[in-house]
């Protein structure tokens, strides 16, 4: 984990933002930085997730504070947490934003393409500037595409995990007995004010009667560890 300086250089119409920073501070897909604007009076840093690569930095996923403006200097710490890992053998990749923007999943597209995989993005949120080879489907198609995939990456809020499992038809017995389900991971979104430093408990997630901290044990978890 590193500390350093960055700069917010541009905010796009889709609410993504370009951040210039040293290469060692660029998070992998699913990881995050804690960012604090040097001119801000806010006491807490903000988690910033990777969306896409840019020269000399990266494109951050929505949503950043409305008070942040281009040219602002940022104090950065990270990268923090566990990110996504696309299996090298995956050839049918599902990216699914269950309840918000899919931009935290966008960085997986180029990884999947480099290993010759097909990519289907499932989301009810409009996504701009996607490669033409990416097929886009609505959330109502999620269960069928999940059965097609050999790797699936999800983005979901902590409180919506039970609903995600219900939509996919998952449960302890189902997941433990089935060998046909794809390798699956989920980025769990929760408040992460301490950024894995203080174990404040704001991001606590109960998994099989055991407490996990999204900020350090995640934010990306294997789906079969949750259901």
C-alpha positions as a printed NumPy array, in Angstrom:
array([[  0.   ,   0.   ,   0.   ],
       [  1.333,   3.413,  -1.005],
       [  0.652,   7.052,  -0.189],
       [  0.983,   9.757,  -2.777],
       [ -0.449,  12.72 ,  -4.603],
       [ -2.847,  12.768,  -7.514],
       [ -4.894,  15.271,  -9.46 ],
       [ -8.456,  15.213, -10.691],
       [ -8.079,  16.427, -14.26 ],
       [-11.449,  15.857, -15.912],
       [-15.025,  14.87 , -15.069],
       [-16.985,  13.194, -17.872],
       [-20.681,  13.486, -18.654],
       [-21.261,   9.942, -17.389],
       [-19.839,  10.998, -13.972],
       [-16.566,   9.122, -14.383],
       [-13.431,  11.143, -13.692],
       [ -9.833,  11.113, -14.878],
       [ -7.218,  11.012, -12.131],
       [ -3.507,  11.498, -12.711],
       [ -1.341,   9.575, -10.247],
       [  1.861,   7.493,  -9.996],
       [  1.598,   3.999, -11.545],
       [  1.957,   2.25 ,  -8.189],
       [ -1.232,   3.924,  -6.946],
       [ -3.444,   2.733,  -9.798],
       [ -5.9  ,   0.147,  -8.425],
       [ -6.759,  -3.056, -10.267],
       [-10.413,  -3.68 , -11.183],
       [-12.298,  -4.196,  -7.922],
       [ -9.651,  -2.559,  -5.744],
       [ -9.932,   1.003,  -4.476],
       [ -7.981,   4.029,  -3.307],
       [ -8.866,   6.295,  -0.43 ],
       [ -8.79 ,   9.859,  -1.73 ],
       [ -9.019,  13.099,   0.2  ],
       [ -9.171,  16.449,  -1.55 ],
       [ -6.401,  18.654,  -0.199],
       [ -8.712,  21.69 ,  -0.06 ],
       [-11.678,  19.856,   1.454],
       [-12.853,  20.285,   5.029],
       [-14.485,  16.842,   4.965],
       [-12.932,  14.644,   7.685],
       [-13.21 ,  11.343,   5.804],
       [-11.514,  10.15 ,   2.643],
       [-13.559,   8.802,  -0.254],
       [-13.195,   5.308,  -1.796],
       [-12.317,   5.624,  -5.486],
       [-12.691,   2.598,  -7.773],
       [-10.998,   1.815, -11.083],
       [-13.108,   2.022, -14.228],
       [-10.659,   2.184, -17.124],
       [ -7.057,   2.918, -18.025],
       [ -5.872,   6.365, -19.11 ],
       [ -2.412,   7.784, -19.835],
       [ -0.539,   8.548, -16.589],
       [ -3.374,   7.483, -14.332],
       [ -6.815,   5.95 , -14.487],
       [-10.475,   6.683, -14.993],
       [-12.421,   6.527, -11.722],
       [-15.904,   5.037, -11.538],
       [-18.885,   7.153, -10.437],
       [-19.699,   8.71 ,  -8.078],
       [-17.235,  11.219,  -6.629],
       [-18.256,  14.096,  -4.329],
       [-20.051,  16.894,  -6.133],
       [-17.681,  19.399,  -4.556],
       [-14.694,  17.898,  -6.407],
       [-13.702,  19.858,  -9.495],
       [-11.078,  19.481, -12.243],
       [ -7.651,  20.642, -11.137],
       [ -8.174,  19.554,  -7.527],
       [ -5.198,  17.96 ,  -5.796],
       [ -5.839,  14.628,  -4.069],
       [ -4.09 ,  12.811,  -1.262],
       [ -4.218,   9.111,  -2.159],
       [ -3.689,   5.869,  -0.245],
       [ -3.815,   2.423,  -1.771],
       [ -4.445,   0.306,  -3.673],
       [ -6.563,  -1.373,  -1.016],
       [ -8.383,  -4.687,  -0.874],
       [ -8.879,  -7.712,  -3.079],
       [ -9.791,  -7.171,  -6.723],
       [-11.294,  -9.362,  -9.425],
       [ -9.34 , -12.281, -10.882],
       [-10.533, -13.515, -14.277],
       [ -9.534, -17.185, -14.709],
       [ -7.13 , -17.566, -17.655],
       [ -9.333, -20.307, -19.103],
       [-12.521, -18.198, -19.052],
       [-14.036, -17.78 , -22.518],
       [-17.596, -16.692, -21.651],
       [-17.538, -13.75 , -19.247],
       [-20.566, -12.208, -17.574],
       [-20.307,  -8.728, -16.034],
       [-23.417,  -7.813, -14.046],
       [-24.212,  -4.556, -12.253],
       [-27.058,  -5.617, -10.006],
       [-28.234,  -2.272,  -8.671],
       [-26.088,   0.614,  -9.918],
       [-23.566,   1.694, -12.543],
       [-21.471,  -1.077, -14.122],
       [-18.417,   1.178, -14.358],
       [-16.565,  -0.67 , -11.569],
       [-16.673,  -3.717, -13.88 ],
       [-15.556,  -1.994, -17.079],
       [-11.869,  -2.694, -16.472],
       [-12.508,  -6.431, -16.818],
       [-13.528,  -6.076, -20.465],
       [-10.004,  -5.612, -21.804],
       [ -8.718,  -8.431, -19.589],
       [-11.367, -10.794, -20.965],
       [-10.698,  -9.761, -24.573],
       [ -6.946, -10.328, -24.182],
       [ -7.622, -13.978, -23.426],
       [-10.115, -14.394, -26.267],
       [-13.312, -14.382, -24.202],
       [-16.789, -13.257, -25.172],
       [-18.246, -10.601, -22.848],
       [-21.869,  -9.973, -21.931],
       [-22.68 ,  -6.957, -19.757],
       [-25.945,  -7.146, -17.826],
       [-27.23 ,  -3.829, -16.525],
       [-30.278,  -1.603, -16.535],
       [-28.01 ,   1.476, -16.449],
       [-26.974,   2.943, -19.798],
       [-23.251,   2.54 , -20.49 ],
       [-21.461,   4.7  , -23.04 ],
       [-18.397,   4.034, -25.203],
       [-18.374,   0.277, -24.825],
       [-16.462,  -1.821, -27.376],
       [-18.808,  -3.057, -30.099],
       [-17.964,  -6.664, -29.256],
       [-19.579,  -6.355, -25.813],
       [-23.146,  -7.642, -25.78 ],
       [-25.457,  -5.702, -23.444],
       [-28.525,  -7.297, -21.859],
       [-31.074,  -6.147, -19.231],
       [-31.125,  -7.475, -15.682],
       [-34.152,  -9.631, -16.434],
       [-31.818, -11.832, -18.521],
       [-29.321, -12.276, -15.679],
       [-30.174, -15.812, -14.603],
       [-30.031, -17.248, -18.127],
       [-26.711, -15.556, -18.925],
       [-25.293, -16.703, -15.577],
       [-25.901, -20.291, -16.663],
       [-24.146, -19.559, -19.979],
       [-21.011, -18.032, -18.455],
       [-17.854, -19.745, -17.264],
       [-16.869, -16.659, -15.217],
       [-19.143, -14.046, -13.668],
       [-18.296, -10.746, -11.979],
       [-21.012,  -8.899, -10.062],
       [-21.314,  -5.462,  -8.486],
       [-23.901,  -5.191,  -5.697],
       [-24.625,  -3.208,  -2.558],
       [-24.229,  -5.137,   0.691],
       [-27.954,  -4.889,   1.487],
       [-28.886,  -6.336,  -1.912],
       [-26.816,  -9.521,  -1.681],
       [-29.801, -11.673,  -0.551],
       [-31.791, -10.479,  -3.554],
       [-28.871, -11.229,  -5.897],
       [-28.686, -14.77 ,  -4.553],
       [-32.438, -15.184,  -5.001],
       [-32.325, -14.002,  -8.62 ],
       [-29.499, -16.422,  -9.402],
       [-31.236, -19.263,  -7.589],
       [-28.336, -19.727,  -5.213],
       [-28.251, -21.21 ,  -1.749],
       [-25.812, -23.234,   0.308],
       [-27.065, -26.585,  -0.969],
       [-27.32 , -25.445,  -4.582],
       [-23.844, -23.968,  -4.725],
       [-22.096, -26.786,  -2.89 ],
       [-23.617, -29.551,  -5.   ],
       [-23.475, -27.995,  -8.441],
       [-20.385, -28.326, -10.591],
       [-21.909, -26.444, -13.544],
       [-22.032, -22.994, -11.971],
       [-19.39 , -20.541, -13.204],
       [-16.537, -19.242, -11.11 ],
       [-18.094, -16.09 ,  -9.679],
       [-16.993, -13.026,  -7.739],
       [-18.881, -10.038,  -6.369],
       [-17.744,  -6.535,  -5.525],
       [-19.665,  -5.675,  -2.361],
       [-20.364,  -1.973,  -1.906],
       [-20.564,  -0.694,   1.662],
       [-19.392,   2.393,   3.575],
       [-15.626,   2.094,   4.116],
       [-14.617,   5.172,   6.142],
       [-11.478,   3.698,   7.731],
       [-10.089,   2.035,   4.591],
       [ -8.912,  -1.127,   6.38 ],
       [ -7.027,   0.777,   9.099],
       [ -9.273,   0.847,  12.159],
       [-11.738,  -2.039,  11.765],
       [-14.513,   0.423,  12.583],
       [-17.17 ,  -2.105,  11.561],
       [-19.117,   0.199,   9.252],
       [-18.566,  -2.207,   6.355],
       [-19.075,  -5.441,   8.316],
       [-20.574,  -8.334,   6.373],
       [-21.831, -11.555,   7.97 ],
       [-20.763, -14.66 ,   6.036],
       [-21.829, -17.994,   7.498],
       [-22.007, -16.527,  11.027],
       [-18.561, -14.946,  10.704],
       [-17.843, -11.231,  10.46 ],
       [-15.863, -10.017,   7.471],
       [-14.788,  -6.451,   6.74 ],
       [-15.55 ,  -5.377,   3.185],
       [-12.75 ,  -2.797,   3.288],
       [ -9.963,  -5.35 ,   3.838],
       [-11.413,  -8.863,   3.321],
       [-13.033,  -7.606,   0.119],
       [-14.344,  -5.577,  -1.476],
       [-14.347,  -8.464,  -3.973],
       [-15.453, -11.823,  -2.562],
       [-15.913, -15.231,  -4.144],
       [-19.648, -15.677,  -4.545],
       [-19.571, -19.198,  -3.14 ],
       [-18.115, -17.836,   0.105],
       [-21.281, -15.787,   0.646],
       [-24.07 , -18.173,  -0.399]])
